Amino acid sequence: MFNHDGHDLFVIDGHMHFWDANPENWRNKYGESWIKCFYAYHSSLSPADAVWSFDKFCRYGEEALVDDLFRSGYVDMGILNSTYLHEFYKNGFNSHAQNNVVKAKYPDRFLLCGSFDPREEEAGVDPFRRMVAEYPISGLKLYTAEWRNGSRGWRLNDPWAYKYLSLAQELGIKNVHVHKGPTVYPLSADAFDVHDVDYAATDFPELSFIVEHVGLPRLDDFCWIAAQESNVYAGLSVAMAFVHLRPRYFAEIMANLLFWLGPDKLCFGSDYAIWSPKWLIEKFMAFELPEDLKQEYHVDLTFDIKRKILGENTARLYGIDIPAQSHSALHSERLFLPQTRPCRGEGAMARLVVLGPSRFAPACDAHA
């Protein structure tokens, strides 16, 4: 949790990854190009002290993920967004099977998103059913620009996409995350166009569509669509990163989103490991809208609104009971504790005290 002036904020990172872009996993030059494009976003927009080496960025591993989210990053729960990219990576980039490895170790801390590709048509139906049956799938992450057998993208309102959305609904899935934002080389920007969300949201009113990256750079189009579709939400990953180097641009994004969508449809995401939640959350909580934008858009970014954005809105979408989950998290916190070690002084014992972002740290009690 993030503590602000004595108030705890429950944090759900709605868009994060556990990827493998190790060079041994590159299938071709596009595997290398893809992760270098990600790294350019990471190194260009992160604070200098939060920039990783390229080698670490390619394959950071479970320990770094747990540390960056739960020990130091204020995150209480994370949603693992699966992205396959089998045409670029031999074993996939971060498939639901890869993501489930860490989900299984920390079941109370992660939600797992699966996916479908409508270009598989009938051949993909049974595998999709098996995925939902065999894995703890809580939602879907759709990547409409992914390459497949010569195709460079698909649309949410394609006939087979509708068949898979109907099947997802039949199987109890309610939340659909869709990448509609900046392109990543070598994918095509047109395949991330946001307009197909309008069709799917209208035709599947019982599904919630979380549009990741708020359609950037097509923010106006996204806002006009989301304003009329009650089941379209704004996933703030990528947008959040501009809070550091481009605070005015970030302010304009937030003012537009608050004006068009209101505070109840905005959901925090870090896009880890492109960016780390610690600095994003710290800078977001310290951020205030400029006075001229408050007056022009008739909105504000208050503490209560930030609380909604960081966790409450996503918790509502996924049916997460925040008090119950907070209690569970406290009991599972031992998973993230550093190893205790003897303190100086004969007979001294190590005990645990509340301290800092992770809330726990070893301390000495000479009288124990």
C-alpha positions, 0 to 999 in steps of 0.5 A: 500500500501507499501511505499518504498522510496516514491514509493507506491507499490500496494499489492494483497495478492493472497492466504489468508483465513478466517477460522473457526477451533474453537473446536466446529467445529471439526468433529473428531480428524482430525479437531484438527490435521489439525489446529495443523499442521497449527499452527506448521507452524505458530509458527515455521516460524513466528518472535516471536512477530508475534506468536499468541495463539492457541485459537486465531489461531483457530478462529481469526475473521473478525476484526483481519483479516481486521486489519492484512491485511488492517490496518497494513499489507499493503494489498490493496486486498486479494483473499479468497481461499476456502478450505472445509474439510467437513470430518474434520469440521462440517461446513467446514473450510473456504467455499466460503459461509463462505468467502463471509460474509467478501467479502460482507462487503468489496466488493472492497477489496476481490476477492472470489474463489470457488471450485469443487470436481470432485469426485461428478461427475454429482451430483456436476454440478448443485451446481457448476453452482449455486455457480458461479451464486449466488456468486461473484466467480472470480476464483477457489481454488482446493485442490487435496488431500482433503478426500472424502468418502474414497478417499484420493485425485484426479488429475487435469487430471482425466476425471471428473476434465476436465469436471469441468474445461471445465464448469468453462471456459464456465462460464467465470472463468479464474484463477485456484489456485491449492495447490501443496505444503507441506502436512498438516496432515493427508493428503497424500503428493502424492496427492499434486504432481505437475505433473498433472498440466502439463496435465491440463495446456496443455489441457486448454491453456486459463486458468491460473493455479496459483500453490500455494506454488510453488510445495514445496518440489518439486520445480525442478519439478514445475520449469521445468513444468512452464518453458514450460507452459506459463499459469502456475504461481508461488504462493509464499505462504509458500515460502515467510515464509522462508525469516525470519529464512531460508533466504538462502533457500528463496534466492535459491527458488527465484533465481530458480523461476526467472531463470526458470519463469522470474519476470512476473509469480510470485505472492505474497501470505501470506497464512494468517492466517498461517503468517501475511502479515506485516512481510512478506512484510517488510522482503521481501522488505528488502531482497536482493539476495546474490551475488553468486546466482545473478552470478550463476542464472543470475538474481536479485530481484530488486525493480521493480521486487518486485513491480510486485510480490507484486501486478502487476502480480496478477492484470494482471491475474484478470484484476485489474486496479491498478490506479482505484482500488487505487482510490477506496481504498482511498475512502473506507479507512474510513471502516478501520479507528479507531474511532475518539475521542475528543482531549484534549483542549477546542474546539479541533477537531479530524482530519485525517492525513497520518501516518504509514502502514494504512496511516491514524491516528487520530490527533488533530488540536487545531485551528480547 
